[in-house]
């Protein structure tokens, strides 16, 4: 494993205690990409295998370090047995940190603002066949200013340029990993799964008081986020963001590449999957036997164009936000509104028309199902 851990800060919970043979990365959830900042309530931690690790004083950029160690781990694999590499980049998580040469490629690229970008992306997604007429473009939240009314346009445009540069650097790193697999002669028979863990992040980090106002966004010493207006553009055509269990928070793309295993490459498969399916898929591909898991192998979606995907119920809970999906029906709870909303995703994929009061029998049925699931796994509901 190379990259972010964020499921246990104490050494007894680190990756090698959870089954990984090698580890390099960020034990914590987020950090400066250039250094470990000392003066914050909870010091960030990095580790190499079982030992704490600190970056050098200069020349360090976290995304590149994750890539370097991922390649090193691949190079050390000499067995004919299957291998699993989990490469968990933090990019483009805040803070907005990117290298100058990458930022330069996107300079002034976002000067037209978030409204124009959202319309442009929506049109392109339609043209590419990624979405259909059931994906209506949700309106910009009323609390967000129109770009034409926004002050400091230059600053906000630069923030999005830095965000794009962070994604670019990650993409370069993925290319280097792919090149390593090609060099090893294993690329064609390696299943590569690439996904994001959540939708765009609307959070501000100004309250952390880690930003040096004498720096420019992207540089060491800066500490900023791209915030809600750009997150809304990132989440086109959905509404809401990371932390929520609406589609803007949980609907992310999954790209699969496996030349010897995928029949009919280049297809868009519009079936609901869940991160719990990844372990089941990896076990299926490697012919491993696992204890009972909640996930379903995605292999039927990859190895044939004629698949029979099972109907099933999916559940979510995150910091008080809740959701359950059964078929095309999705019941979702926004902790701020404190009430259930019901959507038919077959006709309203972007969750605009709340049907909870119109079909109360479905609402109550799904609510009971969610409660049973939550009780079974110990969800804290307050």
C-alpha positions in Angstrom: 0.0 0.0 0.0 1.3 3.4 -0.9 -0.7 6.5 0.1 -3.4 7.6 2.5 -4.5 5.3 5.3 -6.9 7.3 7.6 -8.5 4.3 9.4 -6.4 4.2 12.6 -3.7 6.6 13.8 -2.3 4.3 16.5 0.5 1.9 15.4 -1.5 -1.2 16.3 -3.9 -0.1 13.6 -1.4 0.7 10.8 -1.5 -1.1 7.5 1.0 -3.9 8.2 -1.1 -4.8 11.2 -4.0 -5.2 8.8 -2.4 -7.5 6.3 -0.3 -5.4 4.0 3.2 -6.6 3.5 4.7 -3.1 2.7 3.5 0.4 3.4 4.5 4.0 2.7 2.3 7.0 3.1 0.2 9.3 5.2 -1.4 7.6 8.2 -3.6 10.7 8.7 -6.4 12.0 6.6 -4.9 15.1 5.0 -1.7 17.0 5.1 0.5 19.6 3.5 1.9 18.1 0.3 5.4 19.6 1.2 5.9 19.0 4.9 4.4 17.7 8.1 3.0 20.8 9.9 3.7 20.8 13.6 1.5 23.6 14.9 -2.0 22.1 14.5 -4.2 20.3 17.1 -3.4 16.8 15.8 0.0 16.3 14.2 -0.1 14.5 10.9 1.8 11.2 10.7 3.6 9.5 7.9 5.1 6.0 8.0 7.3 3.6 6.1 6.3 0.0 7.0 6.1 0.0 10.8 8.2 3.1 11.5 7.3 6.8 11.6 8.7 8.7 8.6 9.3 12.4 8.0 9.8 14.1 4.6 13.0 15.8 3.8 13.2 19.6 4.3 13.1 20.3 0.6 12.4 18.5 -2.7 9.4 16.6 -1.3 5.9 16.5 -2.9 3.6 13.9 -1.5 1.9 12.8 -4.7 5.3 12.0 -6.3 6.4 10.2 -3.2 3.3 7.9 -3.3 4.1 7.1 -6.9 7.8 6.5 -6.3 7.1 4.0 -3.5 4.3 2.3 -5.5 6.8 1.7 -8.3 9.4 0.5 -5.8 6.9 -2.0 -4.4 6.1 -3.3 -7.9 9.8 -3.7 -8.7 10.4 -5.7 -5.6 7.7 -8.2 -6.6 9.5 -11.2 -8.0 7.0 -14.0 -7.4 4.8 -15.4 -10.1 1.9 -15.2 -7.7 -0.7 -12.4 -8.1 0.0 -9.1 -6.4 -2.2 -6.4 -5.0 -1.1 -2.8 -5.1 -3.3 -0.3 -3.4 -2.3 3.2 -4.4 -4.3 5.8 -2.4 -3.4 9.3 -3.6 -4.6 12.2 -1.4 -4.7 14.5 -4.5 -6.7 16.6 -5.0 -7.8 16.8 -1.3 -7.1 20.2 0.3 -4.8 22.0 0.9 -4.3 23.2 -2.6 -0.7 22.5 -3.3 0.8 21.9 -6.7 4.1 22.2 -8.5 4.7 25.4 -10.5 5.2 23.6 -13.8 1.9 21.9 -13.4 0.0 25.0 -12.4 1.4 26.8 -15.5 -0.4 24.4 -17.8 -3.8 25.6 -16.4 -3.1 29.3 -16.0 -6.2 31.4 -16.9 -7.9 28.2 -17.9 -10.8 28.8 -15.5 -11.2 32.5 -16.0 -14.7 32.1 -17.3 -15.7 30.8 -13.8 -17.8 28.1 -12.2 -21.1 28.7 -14.0 -19.6 28.5 -17.5 -17.6 25.4 -16.5 -20.6 23.6 -15.2 -22.6 24.2 -18.4 -19.6 23.2 -20.5 -19.1 20.0 -18.6 -22.8 19.1 -18.7 -22.9 19.5 -22.5 -19.7 17.4 -22.9 -21.0 14.6 -20.7 -24.2 14.5 -22.8 -22.2 14.4 -26.0 -20.0 11.6 -24.8 -23.0 9.5 -23.7 -22.0 9.6 -20.0 -25.4 10.9 -19.0 -28.9 10.9 -20.6 -32.0 13.0 -20.4 -32.7 11.6 -16.9 -29.8 13.6 -15.6 -31.1 17.1 -15.3 -28.6 19.8 -14.4 -29.3 20.9 -10.9 -29.4 24.7 -10.3 -26.5 26.5 -8.5 -27.4 26.8 -4.8 -28.9 30.1 -4.0 -26.2 30.8 -1.4 -23.5 30.7 -4.0 -22.7 33.8 -6.0 -22.9 33.9 -9.8 -19.4 34.1 -11.2 -20.3 37.5 -12.7 -21.0 38.8 -9.2 -17.9 37.2 -7.6 -15.1 39.5 -6.4 -11.5 38.3 -6.5 -12.0 36.4 -9.7 -8.3 36.1 -10.3 -7.8 34.4 -6.9 -10.7 32.0 -7.4 -9.6 31.1 -11.0 -6.1 30.3 -9.7 -7.5 28.0 -7.0 -9.2 25.9 -9.6 -6.0 26.0 -11.7 -4.0 24.6 -8.8 -6.7 21.9 -8.2 -6.4 20.9 -11.8 -2.6 20.8 -11.5 -2.9 18.4 -8.5 -5.1 16.1 -10.6 -2.6 16.4 -13.5 0.3 15.4 -11.3 -1.6 12.4 -10.0 -2.4 11.4 -13.6 1.3 11.6 -14.4 2.0 9.3 -11.5 -0.6 6.8 -12.7 1.1 6.9 -16.1 4.4 6.0 -14.5 2.8 3.1 -12.6 1.3 1.8 -15.9 4.7 2.1 -17.6 6.2 0.0 -14.8 3.6 -2.7 -15.3 4.3 -2.6 -19.0 8.0 -3.0 -18.3 7.3 -6.0 -16.1 5.2 -7.5 -18.9 2.2 -7.7 -16.7 0.0 -4.8 -17.9 -2.3 -6.9 -20.1 -3.1 -9.3 -17.4 -3.4 -6.8 -14.6 -6.8 -5.5 -13.5 -6.5 -1.8 -12.8 -9.4 -0.1 -11.0 -9.4 3.6 -10.6 -12.0 5.5 -8.7 -12.6 8.5 -6.4 -13.7 8.0 -2.8 -16.4 10.7 -2.8 -17.7 13.7 -4.7 -16.3 17.2 -4.7 -15.5 18.7 -1.4 -17.2 22.0 -0.4 -15.2 22.4 2.8 -13.3 25.6 3.8 -10.1 25.3 5.8 -9.8 28.9 6.7 -10.7 28.1 10.3 -7.5 26.0 10.7 -5.4 29.2 10.4 -2.6 27.4 8.7 -2.4 29.7 5.6 0.4 32.2 5.3 -1.1 35.3 3.6 2.3 36.2 2.2 2.2 33.1 0.0 0.4 32.3 -3.3 -2.1 29.5 -3.4 -0.3 26.3 -4.4 3.0 27.2 -2.7 4.5 25.8 0.5 3.1 27.7 3.3 -0.3 28.3 1.7 -3.2 26.3 3.0 -6.5 26.8 1.1 -9.3 24.8 -0.4 -11.3 25.5 -3.6 -14.6 25.5 -1.6 -18.2 25.1 -2.5 -18.7 27.0 -5.8 -15.9 25.0 -7.5 -17.1 21.8 -5.8 -20.5 22.4 -7.3 -18.8 22.6 -10.7 -16.8 19.4 -10.0 -20.0 17.5 -9.2 -21.8 18.4 -12.4 -24.7 17.5 -12.8 -25.4 16.5 -9.2 -26.1 18.6 -6.1 -24.5 18.5 -2.7 -21.0 17.3 -1.9 -18.6 15.0 0.0 -20.1 14.2 3.5 -23.6 14.0 2.1 -25.2 10.8 0.9 -26.9 12.5 -2.0 -25.5 11.6 -5.4 -23.2 14.6 -5.3 -21.4 13.0 -2.3 -21.4 9.3 -3.3 -21.7 9.0 -7.1 -18.2 8.6 -8.5 -16.8 7.0 -11.7 -15.0 3.7 -11.7 -12.6 3.0 -14.6 -11.5 -0.6 -15.2 -8.6 -1.6 -17.4 -7.7 -5.2 -18.1 -6.9 -6.1 -21.7 -7.0 -9.9 -21.2 -10.0 -9.9 -19.0 -12.5 -7.3 -20.3 -14.7 -8.2 -23.2 -15.7 -5.2 -25.3 -13.5 -2.5 -23.8 -14.6 1.1 -24.0 -18.1 0.5 -22.8 -20.0 2.6 -20.3 -21.8 0.5 -17.8 -24.5 2.2 -15.8 -25.0 -0.2 -12.9 -24.8 0.8 -9.3 -21.8 -0.5 -7.5 -20.3 0.2 -4.1 -16.8 0.3 -2.6 -17.6 -2.9 -0.7 -17.6 -4.6 -4.0 -13.9 -4.1 -4.6 -12.7 -6.8 -2.2 -15.1 -9.3 -3.6 -14.0 -8.4 -7.2 -10.3 -8.7 -6.3 -10.9 -12.1 -4.6 -12.9 -13.3 -7.7 -10.2 -12.3 -10.1 -7.4 -13.9 -8.1 -9.4 -17.0 -7.3 -9.1 -16.4 -3.6 -11.5 -17.7 -1.0 -12.8 -15.1 1.5 -15.1 -15.2 4.5 -18.6 -13.9 3.8 -18.4 -10.2 2.7 -21.1 -7.6 2.0 -19.8 -6.9 -1.5 -20.6 -8.5 -4.8 -18.0 -9.2 -7.4 -18.0 -6.7 -10.3 -16.5 -9.3 -12.6 -19.7 -10.1 -14.5 -19.8 -6.4 -15.6 -16.2 -6.7 -16.9 -16.0 -10.0 -18.7 -19.0 -10.0 -21.0 -21.4 -7.6 -22.7 -24.3 -9.7 -21.8 -24.5 -9.7 -18.0 -27.1 -10.4 -15.4 -26.6 -7.9 -12.6 -28.5 -8.7 -9.4 -31.0 -6.4 -7.8 -29.8 -5.6 -4.3 -30.1 -3.1 -1.5 -27.2 -0.7 -0.8 -26.8 1.3 2.4 -24.8 4.4 3.4 -24.2 6.4 6.6 -21.7 9.2 7.0 -21.5 11.7 9.9 -25.2 11.6 10.4 -26.2 11.5 6.7 -28.0 8.4 5.6 -29.2 6.6 2.4 -30.6 3.4 1.1 -31.0 2.4 -2.5 -33.2 -0.5 -3.6 -33.6 -0.8 -7.4 -34.3 2.7 -8.7 -35.6 4.0 -5.4 -33.3 5.9 -3.2 -34.2 7.2 0.3 -31.8 9.8 1.7 -31.5 11.7 4.9 -29.8 15.1 5.1 -28.8 15.7 8.8 -29.3 19.4 8.3 -32.9 19.0 7.2 -33.5 16.1 9.5 -36.1 14.4 7.3 -36.2 11.6 4.7 -36.3 12.4 1.0 -37.3 9.9 -1.7 -36.1 9.8 -5.3 -36.7 7.6 -8.3 -33.3 7.6 -9.9 -34.6 6.0 -13.1 -36.3 9.3 -14.0 -34.6 11.7 -11.6 -30.9 10.8 -11.4 -29.9 14.1 -9.9 -32.4 14.0 -7.1 -34.5 17.1 -7.8 -38.1 15.8 -7.1 -38.7 14.6 -3.6 -41.4 11.9 -3.7 -41.4 11.0 0.0 -44.9 12.3 0.7 -46.3 11.0 -2.6 -45.5 7.4 -2.1 -45.3 7.0 1.7 -45.4 3.3 1.6 -42.1 3.1 -0.2 -40.6 5.8 2.1 -41.6 3.9 5.2 -40.5 0.5 3.8 -37.0 1.8 2.9 -36.8 3.7 6.2 -37.4 0.4 8.1 -34.8 -1.4 6.0 -32.2 1.3 6.7 -33.0 1.1 10.5 -32.5 -2.6 10.6 -29.2 -2.4 8.7 -28.0 0.5 10.9 -28.8 -1.4 14.1 -27.1 -4.5 12.8 -23.7 -2.7 12.4 -24.0 -0.3 15.3 -24.5 3.0 13.5 -24.7 5.9 16.0 -27.8 7.9 15.0 -27.4 11.0 17.1 
